[in-house]
């Protein structure tokens, strides 16, 4: 048995163009290993290829080239075993309006061949805070409740891997926290979690490893702490007693921006400069510092740097 929960090699997907439009290369040969027991973040702009990758693993989209294994089972050679080991929470909220949450989980468990005596419908409804709504029609549930019901639905067969595709989109802060509490609980019990999200602070807080996809290519895949160190940059905000109309000449050696008439933002790469050198330059300019603060690089800075640079065709990334 591999130590990886998911193994992807050379994964390509081409969507054929219609009515004379060109083909779209959605995935350009991705290699990706997701370790067992990890909390793994899969990030990227809209249209980068995240959902295509997930839909291939779910069996909803046919790959063009490459291979993928789920819990050691090849998705082509052993599709039933592969899908039995993964639960996927889709981005779209799709429900039968006339099914209750209880009925929905029972039907889903039956589709996976879970015997009635082994079903965990009550426990799952309780875990996602939907026991009071267990017998209400799904059309009466709020968006946040539907999102949590999708999580329960993905867990009916107790898979060792749970994939959440934008799980907290449109969910308020309280419900988001409840959802993450449950996901952390699953992770603590050994479930491998794969998360796609637009909320970068979520990925930074929750994920131990982060992969970034852009234009169908993998541009980064590193432990979160290591990724945050990739751009060793710091921003120093200096508030002065003097009012300025331009950046002083003494600070032109640094990447300096005049924020307001008495505040400067100085970006420094700590390999080439330090805060002491910046303060010395301020003194050389004959300026008086009223206050000073620093801002460290965060995941958003790195994400933007990796996804907004020019692509291979010389076009700006979307």
C-alpha positions in Angstrom: 0.0 0.0 0.0 1.4 3.4 -1.0 1.9 6.1 1.7 0.0 8.5 -0.6 -3.8 8.8 -0.4 -3.9 10.1 -4.0 -1.3 9.8 -6.7 -1.6 11.7 -10.0 0.9 11.3 -12.8 1.0 13.2 -16.1 -2.7 14.1 -15.9 -4.0 15.9 -18.9 -7.5 17.0 -19.9 -8.5 18.5 -23.3 -12.0 19.8 -23.7 -13.0 19.5 -27.4 -14.1 22.8 -29.0 -17.5 23.0 -30.4 -18.8 24.8 -33.6 -15.3 25.5 -34.8 -14.0 26.9 -31.5 -10.5 25.7 -30.5 -9.9 22.9 -28.1 -9.2 23.9 -24.4 -6.2 22.3 -22.6 -7.5 22.3 -19.0 -4.7 20.2 -17.5 -1.2 20.1 -18.9 0.3 17.0 -17.4 0.0 17.4 -13.6 2.0 15.2 -11.2 0.7 15.3 -7.6 1.1 13.2 -4.6 -1.2 13.7 -1.6 0.1 11.9 1.6 -2.2 9.8 3.7 -3.4 11.7 6.8 -2.6 15.1 5.4 -4.8 18.3 5.3 -4.0 19.2 1.8 -4.9 22.6 0.1 -5.4 22.7 -3.7 -5.5 26.4 -4.7 -5.7 28.3 -7.9 -7.6 31.1 -9.7 -11.0 30.3 -11.4 -10.5 28.2 -14.4 -7.0 27.0 -13.3 -8.0 23.3 -13.4 -8.8 22.5 -9.7 -12.4 21.3 -10.3 -11.4 19.4 -13.4 -8.8 17.5 -11.3 -11.4 16.7 -8.7 -14.1 15.7 -11.2 -11.6 13.3 -12.8 -11.0 11.7 -9.4 -14.8 11.5 -8.8 -15.3 9.8 -12.1 -17.4 12.7 -13.5 -14.9 13.7 -16.1 -12.8 11.4 -18.3 -9.1 12.3 -18.4 -7.3 12.6 -21.8 -3.9 11.3 -20.6 -2.1 10.2 -17.5 -3.0 8.1 -14.5 -4.6 8.6 -11.1 -4.7 6.3 -8.0 -7.0 6.7 -5.0 -5.9 4.8 -1.9 -3.7 2.7 -4.2 -6.5 1.8 -6.7 -6.2 3.0 -10.3 -9.3 4.9 -11.3 -9.3 3.1 -14.7 -8.4 -0.5 -13.5 -10.3 -0.5 -10.3 -13.0 2.3 -10.5 -15.3 0.8 -7.9 -12.6 0.4 -5.3 -11.1 3.8 -6.1 -14.5 5.6 -5.7 -15.3 3.6 -2.5 -12.3 5.2 -0.9 -13.1 8.9 -1.6 -16.0 11.2 -0.6 -16.4 14.4 -2.6 -18.3 17.5 -1.5 -19.0 19.3 -4.8 -19.1 23.1 -5.3 -22.6 23.1 -6.7 -25.6 22.7 -4.3 -27.6 19.9 -6.1 -30.5 18.3 -4.3 -33.8 16.5 -4.9 -36.2 19.1 -3.4 -38.6 16.4 -2.1 -36.1 14.3 -0.2 -35.4 14.9 3.5 -31.8 14.9 4.8 -32.5 11.6 6.5 -33.8 10.0 3.2 -30.9 11.5 1.2 -28.3 9.9 3.5 -30.1 6.6 3.5 -30.3 6.5 -0.3 -26.7 7.5 -0.7 -25.6 4.8 1.8 -27.6 2.3 -0.2 -25.9 3.3 -3.4 -22.5 2.6 -1.8 -23.8 -0.8 -0.6 -23.7 0.0 3.1 -26.0 -2.5 4.9 -28.8 -0.9 7.0 -27.3 -2.0 10.3 -24.0 -0.3 9.5 -25.4 3.1 8.4 -24.5 6.1 10.4 -27.3 8.5 9.4 -28.2 9.8 12.8 -24.6 10.3 13.8 -23.8 12.2 10.6 -26.8 14.4 10.9 -25.8 15.2 14.5 -22.2 15.8 13.5 -23.2 18.4 10.9 -25.8 20.0 13.2 -28.8 19.0 11.1 -30.6 16.6 13.4 -33.5 19.1 14.0 -34.0 19.3 10.2 -33.6 15.6 9.6 -37.2 15.2 8.3 -37.7 18.5 6.6 -37.7 18.7 2.8 -34.3 19.7 1.5 -35.8 22.7 -0.4 -36.5 24.3 3.0 -32.9 24.2 4.1 -30.7 27.3 4.0 -27.6 27.4 1.8 -25.3 26.7 4.8 -27.4 23.7 5.9 -27.3 22.3 2.3 -23.5 22.7 2.3 -23.2 20.8 5.6 -25.6 18.1 4.3 -23.3 17.6 1.3 -20.5 16.9 3.7 -22.6 14.3 5.5 -23.6 12.8 2.2 -19.9 12.4 1.2 -19.2 10.5 4.4 -22.0 7.9 4.4 -19.5 5.1 3.3 -16.8 6.3 5.8 -14.2 6.9 3.1 -10.5 7.5 4.2 -10.3 10.6 1.9 -12.6 13.6 1.9 -12.4 16.2 -0.9 -14.1 19.5 -0.3 -14.5 21.8 -3.3 -15.0 25.3 -2.1 -17.0 24.1 0.9 -17.5 27.4 2.6 -18.6 29.5 -0.4 -21.6 31.5 0.7 -21.5 30.2 4.3 -21.6 32.7 7.2 -18.8 32.9 9.7 -20.6 30.8 12.4 -21.5 28.0 10.0 -18.1 28.0 8.5 -16.6 27.5 11.9 -18.9 24.6 12.6 -18.0 23.0 9.3 -14.3 23.4 10.0 -14.7 22.0 13.5 -16.2 18.9 12.0 -13.5 18.6 9.3 -10.8 19.0 12.0 -12.5 16.2 13.9 -12.5 13.9 10.9 -8.8 14.8 10.2 -7.9 14.0 13.9 -9.5 10.5 13.4 -7.2 9.9 10.4 -9.2 11.1 7.4 -7.2 12.6 4.6 -8.7 16.0 3.8 -8.2 17.7 0.4 -9.5 21.3 0.3 -10.0 23.8 -2.5 -10.9 27.3 -1.4 -10.8 30.9 -2.4 -10.3 31.9 1.3 -6.5 31.9 1.5 -6.6 32.5 5.2 -8.4 29.2 5.6 -5.8 27.3 3.6 -3.0 29.0 5.6 -4.6 28.1 8.9 -5.9 24.6 8.1 -3.6 23.0 5.6 -0.2 21.4 6.3 0.6 21.2 2.6 -0.5 23.5 -0.3 -0.4 23.0 -4.1 -1.1 25.8 -6.4 -2.5 25.2 -10.0 -2.4 27.9 -12.6 -3.4 27.6 -16.3 -3.6 23.8 -15.9 -0.1 23.5 -14.5 1.3 22.9 -11.0 3.3 26.0 -10.0 3.9 25.0 -6.4 3.5 22.1 -4.0 5.2 22.5 -0.6 4.5 22.3 3.1 2.6 25.4 4.1 5.4 26.8 6.4 8.0 26.2 3.7 5.8 27.9 1.1 5.4 31.0 3.3 9.2 31.3 3.5 9.5 31.1 -0.3 9.1 34.9 -0.6 11.4 36.2 2.2 9.9 39.6 2.0 8.8 42.1 4.7 7.0 45.4 4.4 8.0 48.2 6.8 5.4 51.0 7.4 6.9 54.2 8.6 4.9 57.1 9.9 6.7 60.4 9.9 6.2 63.7 11.7 7.0 65.5 8.4 4.6 65.7 5.5 6.0 64.5 2.2 5.1 65.1 -1.5 7.5 62.5 -2.9 9.7 59.5 -1.8 13.0 60.9 -0.4 16.1 60.3 -2.5 17.8 58.4 0.4 15.1 55.7 0.2 15.2 55.3 -3.6 17.5 52.3 -3.2 14.5 50.4 -1.7 11.1 49.6 -3.1 9.3 52.5 -1.4 5.8 53.9 -1.8 4.3 57.1 -0.4 1.0 55.9 1.1 -0.2 59.2 2.4 1.6 62.5 2.9 3.4 61.3 6.1 3.5 57.5 5.7 6.0 55.3 3.7 5.7 51.6 2.8 9.1 50.1 2.2 9.4 46.5 0.9 12.6 44.7 1.7 13.9 41.3 0.8 15.6 40.2 3.9 18.4 38.5 2.0 19.5 41.8 0.6 18.4 44.4 3.2 17.2 44.7 6.8 15.0 47.1 8.8 18.1 48.8 10.3 19.3 49.9 6.8 15.9 51.3 6.1 15.9 53.3 9.4 19.4 54.6 8.6 18.2 55.8 5.2 15.3 57.6 6.9 17.8 59.3 9.3 20.0 60.3 6.3 17.0 62.0 4.8 16.6 64.1 8.0 13.2 62.7 8.8 11.7 62.0 12.2 9.9 58.7 12.8 6.6 58.9 14.7 5.7 55.2 14.4 6.9 52.0 12.7 5.3 48.6 12.0 6.2 45.6 9.9 4.1 43.2 7.9 5.3 39.7 7.0 4.6 37.9 3.8 1.4 35.8 3.9 -0.1 33.2 1.6 -2.0 35.8 -0.4 1.2 37.5 -1.4 2.7 34.3 -2.6 -0.4 33.2 -4.3 -0.6 36.4 -6.3 3.0 36.3 -7.2 2.8 32.8 -8.5 -0.5 33.2 -10.4 -0.3 36.8 -11.8 3.0 36.5 -13.5 3.2 36.2 -17.3 2.4 32.7 -18.7 4.5 31.0 -21.3 2.7 32.7 -24.2 3.5 36.1 -22.7 -0.1 36.8 -21.8 -1.0 38.0 -18.3 -2.6 35.3 -16.2 -6.3 35.6 -15.4 
